[in-house]
Amino acid sequence: MTKTIKETIKGSKNPIQDIITKYSIDTNLWYVDSFKIKDGKWNTAGLKRKQDLKWTKETSKKGITTQIMEGSSKRYPEFILAENKTYSIEITFKRIPIEEDILDSFKSLIKGMPKFEIVSKINRKTTHNGIAAEMSTFDAHLGKLAWEKETGYRNFDLDIAVKDYIYTNDKNLDLIAPNKPEIIYYIIGQDMYHMDNMEGKTTRGEHTLDVDGRITKVHEKAFVITRDNIYKCRKIAPVEVIWIPGNHDYLASYMLCFALKEHFKDVKGITVDIGHNPSKARLWGTLLVGWTHRIVGKPTVWGNELAQQFPELWGKSKFREWHCGDQHKKLDTKINPVSTMGGVNIRQLTALSPVDRWHTDNVFTDAVPGGEAFLWSKEEGIFANFITWTGQYEDHRNNLIK
């Protein structure tokens, strides 16, 4: 993003700084990319004359003031020339990249981190029963703003989103805990943030969104709730945090996981995978699970994609699945490739965030908000899927529509 300012220079010793001051340019957000100084000259001509004139005032008896010019003036037949000069400056400012804003906010967040007691002993006897758990609260869209009277569904803002996120994770964790998993895979990203920059837009800047608060405010809330939920998971089993970016939050979710990795670096039993590949997979016994945000194109292509991206894991697996978000609706699809590579389950997970104005305008209103969790078996694949719903409507909807 650029902006260009043109000004005439009138005796300024530092015209660039004078223009920055005059137009209140925030140098924390903008920098001088280039400038041009233009030298303008022109001549004027007129008849030569010599004069000695001055005004005098006279007041009449009726109180009316009149002016009279007295003196002498003489004109000559020849012309005289005069040279005139002026200078102008054109300055182009560029906006500092958004990535630096986000990185600076996380550096500040990490610097101010309080010291936490390191979890060294877990009050639970580890049972090697071949069970793993997956916590997948997708499409939370922290920072989204929705008004029930505008959408016909639920109110939604940053505070409500935080409460929903904590509620779904706590309840799903309660359902997982009795099965005593050996490890918990905790997925972060998948459009956890609604916007990815300070202009309230997605990563590619394609849409201007209805947002609640600046992204730095969302960062702080996102860090606290994910950090606390990971500690809750660690009381049950070791935790591996896995970053899977969405189309709304590629940069913001990466910086969140970067901060979490720094925070948990000395905590035994908690690791954070911020590998740059936006798709990742894990093998658990004979079960292969891959995560990506969007499933686009023909489903059969994505069945092959799991094998192509992770060929070594594929060769050791018997049960294969993709877990994806993005579409804000629950959809389980069974893929049977033409080749003999076996079946792949593509699970379209539900979204935590409710309907907003854009969904209403485009009639994408079939979503029921919620968060999901899974139990994995080394020998039997995924054998349990928990869904904690947060609801589609406000409790007083019937009163609202009367």
C-alpha positions in Angstrom: 0.0 0.0 0.0 1.4 3.4 -1.0 0.4 7.1 -0.7 1.9 10.0 -2.6 2.0 13.7 -1.5 3.0 16.7 -3.6 3.9 20.0 -2.0 5.6 23.4 -2.9 8.8 24.1 -1.1 8.9 27.5 0.5 12.2 28.0 2.4 12.0 24.6 4.2 15.3 23.2 5.4 13.8 19.7 5.9 10.8 19.5 3.6 10.3 15.7 4.1 10.0 16.0 7.9 7.8 19.1 7.4 5.4 17.1 5.3 5.4 14.2 7.7 4.4 16.6 10.4 1.9 18.5 8.4 0.0 15.4 7.3 0.5 13.5 10.6 2.2 10.5 8.9 2.7 7.7 11.4 6.3 6.6 10.8 5.6 3.4 12.8 3.3 2.4 9.9 4.7 4.3 6.9 8.2 4.9 5.5 9.6 7.1 2.7 10.0 4.9 -0.3 11.1 7.7 -2.8 11.0 11.4 -3.4 11.5 13.8 -6.3 12.3 17.5 -6.2 11.2 19.6 -9.2 12.8 23.0 -10.2 10.3 25.3 -11.9 11.2 28.5 -13.7 9.3 31.1 -15.7 9.9 34.7 -17.0 7.7 37.8 -16.8 7.9 41.0 -19.0 6.6 44.6 -18.6 7.1 48.2 -19.7 9.9 50.0 -17.7 8.7 52.8 -15.6 9.9 55.1 -12.8 7.4 56.3 -10.2 7.2 57.9 -6.8 3.6 57.6 -5.7 1.9 57.5 -2.3 -1.6 57.5 -1.0 -3.0 60.3 1.0 -6.3 60.4 2.9 -8.9 63.1 3.0 -12.1 63.2 5.0 -15.1 65.2 3.7 -17.4 67.1 5.8 -20.0 64.4 5.6 -17.7 61.8 7.1 -16.9 60.0 3.9 -13.2 58.9 3.6 -11.6 59.3 0.2 -8.0 58.4 -0.9 -5.9 60.4 -3.3 -2.6 59.3 -5.0 0.1 61.9 -5.2 3.5 61.9 -6.7 5.0 61.4 -10.2 5.2 58.5 -12.6 7.1 58.2 -15.9 6.9 55.3 -18.5 9.7 54.3 -21.0 9.2 52.6 -24.3 11.6 49.6 -23.6 10.6 46.3 -21.8 12.2 44.8 -18.8 12.4 41.0 -18.0 12.2 39.2 -14.6 13.0 35.6 -13.8 10.8 33.6 -11.3 11.6 30.4 -9.5 9.7 27.8 -7.5 10.5 24.3 -6.1 8.2 21.4 -5.4 8.6 18.0 -3.9 6.8 14.7 -4.5 7.1 12.0 -1.8 5.9 8.4 -2.0 5.2 6.6 1.3 4.9 2.8 1.7 3.2 1.0 4.5 5.5 -1.2 6.7 4.6 -4.9 6.0 1.8 -6.3 8.2 4.0 -9.3 9.1 6.3 -7.0 11.0 3.3 -5.7 13.0 2.3 -9.2 14.0 5.8 -10.3 14.7 6.5 -7.3 16.9 3.2 -7.9 18.9 4.3 -11.5 19.6 7.8 -10.5 20.5 6.3 -8.1 23.0 3.9 -10.8 24.2 6.8 -13.3 24.7 8.9 -10.7 26.5 6.2 -10.1 29.0 5.4 -13.8 29.7 5.1 -14.6 33.4 7.0 -17.5 34.7 5.0 -20.7 35.1 5.8 -23.7 37.2 7.1 -26.4 34.9 4.9 -29.5 34.8 7.3 -32.3 35.8 5.0 -34.9 37.5 1.6 -35.9 36.2 -0.7 -37.4 38.8 -1.8 -40.2 36.5 -0.6 -43.7 35.8 0.2 -44.1 32.1 -1.7 -46.9 30.5 -0.2 -48.2 27.3 -3.5 -49.1 25.7 -2.8 -48.0 22.2 -5.2 -45.0 22.4 -4.5 -41.5 21.1 -6.8 -38.4 21.2 -7.3 -35.5 18.8 -8.6 -32.1 19.8 -9.8 -30.3 16.7 -11.8 -27.1 17.3 -11.8 -25.7 13.8 -12.9 -22.3 12.4 -13.2 -20.5 15.7 -12.8 -17.2 13.9 -11.8 -15.2 16.9 -12.5 -11.5 16.3 -15.6 -12.1 14.1 -18.5 -9.8 14.8 -22.2 -10.9 14.2 -25.5 -9.3 15.3 -28.5 -11.6 15.7 -30.9 -9.0 14.5 -28.9 -8.7 11.3 -28.3 -12.4 10.7 -31.3 -14.0 12.5 -29.0 -16.4 14.4 -26.6 -15.6 17.2 -24.7 -12.7 18.6 -20.9 -13.2 18.3 -17.9 -11.2 19.3 -14.4 -11.8 20.7 -15.6 -12.5 24.3 -18.3 -14.9 23.1 -15.9 -16.7 20.9 -13.4 -17.2 23.8 -16.2 -18.6 26.0 -17.3 -21.0 23.2 -13.7 -22.2 22.6 -13.1 -22.9 26.3 -16.5 -24.6 26.7 -16.1 -27.0 23.7 -12.5 -27.9 24.6 -13.3 -28.5 28.3 -16.3 -30.7 27.5 -14.5 -32.7 24.8 -11.5 -33.2 27.2 -13.9 -34.5 29.8 -15.1 -37.1 27.3 -11.6 -38.1 26.3 -10.1 -38.3 29.8 -11.7 -41.6 30.9 -10.1 -43.4 28.0 -6.6 -42.5 29.2 -4.9 -41.7 25.9 -1.2 -42.0 25.6 -0.9 -38.7 23.6 -3.2 -35.8 22.6 -2.8 -34.1 19.2 -3.9 -30.5 19.6 -4.6 -28.8 16.3 -4.2 -25.0 16.1 -5.0 -22.8 13.1 -7.8 -23.8 10.8 -9.1 -20.2 10.8 -8.8 -19.7 14.6 -8.5 -16.0 13.7 -11.1 -14.2 11.7 -8.6 -11.7 10.2 -4.9 -11.7 9.5 -3.9 -8.1 9.5 -4.6 -4.7 11.1 -7.0 -3.8 8.3 -9.4 -6.5 9.3 -8.8 -8.6 6.1 -7.9 -12.3 5.4 -4.4 -13.4 4.6 -4.7 -12.5 0.9 -6.6 -9.3 1.6 -9.5 -10.5 -0.5 -12.3 -9.4 1.8 -13.0 -6.7 4.4 -14.6 -8.4 7.3 -16.9 -7.6 10.2 -14.4 -7.7 13.1 -14.4 -7.1 16.8 -11.2 -5.3 18.0 -7.7 -4.9 16.7 -5.7 -8.1 15.8 -3.2 -7.4 18.7 -6.2 -7.7 21.1 -7.2 -11.0 19.5 -3.6 -12.2 19.7 -3.6 -11.8 23.5 -6.9 -13.7 23.9 -5.9 -16.5 21.6 -2.6 -17.0 23.3 -4.2 -17.3 26.8 -7.0 -19.7 25.9 -4.7 -22.0 23.8 -2.0 -22.0 26.5 -4.5 -22.8 29.2 -6.2 -25.6 27.2 -2.8 -27.2 26.4 -2.0 -27.3 30.1 -5.3 -28.9 30.8 -4.6 -31.6 28.2 -1.1 -32.1 29.6 -2.7 -33.2 32.9 -4.1 -36.2 31.0 -1.3 -37.1 28.6 1.7 -35.7 26.7 0.6 -33.1 24.1 1.7 -32.4 20.5 0.5 -29.1 19.2 0.2 -29.1 15.4 -0.1 -25.9 13.3 -2.5 -26.1 10.3 -3.1 -22.6 8.9 -6.4 -21.5 7.4 -7.2 -19.1 4.6 -8.1 -16.4 7.1 -5.2 -16.7 9.5 -2.0 -18.0 7.9 0.3 -15.4 9.5 -1.6 -14.9 12.7 -1.9 -18.6 13.6 1.8 -19.2 12.7 2.8 -16.4 15.1 0.5 -17.9 17.8 2.2 -21.3 17.5 5.6 -19.6 17.4 4.8 -18.0 20.8 3.4 -21.2 22.2 6.6 -23.1 21.1 8.7 -20.5 22.9 6.5 -20.7 26.0 6.5 -24.5 26.2 10.2 -25.1 25.2 11.1 -26.2 28.8 7.9 -28.1 29.6 8.3 -31.8 29.5 5.7 -33.6 27.5 4.6 -30.7 25.3 5.9 -30.1 21.8 4.8 -27.7 19.1 5.1 -28.5 15.3 5.3 -25.2 13.3 6.7 -26.9 10.1 6.0 -24.7 7.1 4.0 -27.3 5.1 0.4 -26.2 5.7 -0.7 -29.9 5.5 0.6 -32.4 8.1 0.0 -36.0 9.1 0.6 -38.5 11.9 0.8 -42.3 11.9 -0.6 -44.1 15.0 -0.2 -47.8 14.6 -2.0 -48.6 11.4 -4.0 -45.3 11.4 -2.8 -42.4 9.2 -4.5 -39.0 9.8 -3.7 -36.0 7.7 -4.8 -32.4 8.3 -5.4 -29.6 5.8 -7.7 -26.6 5.8 -9.4 -26.9 2.4 -10.5 -29.9 0.3 -10.9 -28.5 -3.2 -11.4 -30.2 -6.5 -12.5 -33.8 -6.9 -12.4 -35.9 -3.6 -10.6 -38.7 -5.4 -7.6 -36.4 -6.0 -7.3 -35.8 -2.3 -7.4 -39.5 -1.6 -4.3 -39.8 -3.8 -2.8 -36.6 -2.3 -2.5 -38.3 1.2 -0.4 -41.0 -0.4 1.7 -38.6 -2.4 2.5 -36.2 0.4 3.2 -38.9 3.0 4.3 -42.0 1.1 6.3 -43.6 3.9 3.4 -43.2 6.4 0.9 -44.3 3.8 2.9 -47.6 3.3 2.6 -48.4 7.0 -1.1 -47.6 7.4 -4.3 -49.5 7.0 -6.8 -46.8 8.0 -6.5 -43.4 6.3 -8.2 -40.1 6.9 -8.1 -36.4 6.0 -9.5 -33.9 8.6 -10.3 -30.5 7.1 -12.3 -27.3 8.0 -13.2 -24.2 6.0 -16.8 -25.1 4.8 -18.5 -24.5 8.2 -20.6 -27.6 8.0 -20.4 -31.2 9.1 -19.8 -33.6 6.2 -18.3 -37.1 6.2 -17.3 -38.4 2.8 -16.1 -41.9 2.0 -13.5 -41.9 -0.8 -13.0 -45.1 -2.8 -10.1 -44.5 -5.3 -10.1 -46.4 -8.6 -6.7 -47.7 -7.8 -6.1 -50.4 -5.2 -4.6 -48.1 -2.6 -7.6 -48.5 -0.3 -10.2 -46.2 1.1 -9.6 -42.7 2.5 -12.1 -41.0 4.9 -12.3 -37.3 4.3 -14.0 -35.7 7.4 -15.3 -32.2 7.0 -15.3 -31.0 10.6 -17.8 -28.6 12.0 -17.0 -24.9 12.6 -17.1 -23.2 16.1 -18.2 -19.8 14.8 -21.8 -19.1 14.0 -23.5 -17.4 11.0 -22.4 -13.9 10.2 -23.7 -11.2 7.8 -21.7 -12.6 4.9 -23.1 -16.1 5.4 -26.6 -14.7 5.6 -26.2 -12.6 2.4 -24.8 -15.7 0.5 -27.3 -18.2 2.1 -24.6 -20.2 3.8 -26.7 -20.8 6.9 -26.8 -24.5 7.3 -23.9 -24.6 9.9 -24.4 -25.7 13.5 -21.5 -24.3 15.6 -19.4 -26.7 17.6 -16.0 -28.3 18.3 -14.8 -31.9 17.7 -12.5 -34.5 19.3 -11.5 -38.0 18.3 -10.2 -41.2 19.9 -7.7 -43.2 17.8 -6.8 -46.9 18.0 -3.6 -48.3 16.7 -5.4 -51.4 15.5 -8.9 -50.2 14.7 -8.5 -46.6 13.4 -10.7 -43.9 14.7 -13.3 -45.4 17.0 -14.9 -42.4 18.6 -15.9 -38.9 17.5 -17.2 -36.4 20.1 -18.9 -33.1 19.1 -19.7 -30.4 21.5 -22.4 -28.1 20.0 -22.7 -24.5 21.0 -26.0 -23.9 19.2 -27.3 -22.0 16.2 -29.6 -19.5 17.9 -29.9 -17.2 20.9 -32.2 -18.6 23.7 -34.7 -15.9 23.2 -35.1 -16.5 19.4 -38.8 -17.3 19.7 -39.4 -14.0 21.5 -37.3 -12.2 18.9 -39.4 -13.4 15.9 -42.8 -12.8 17.4 
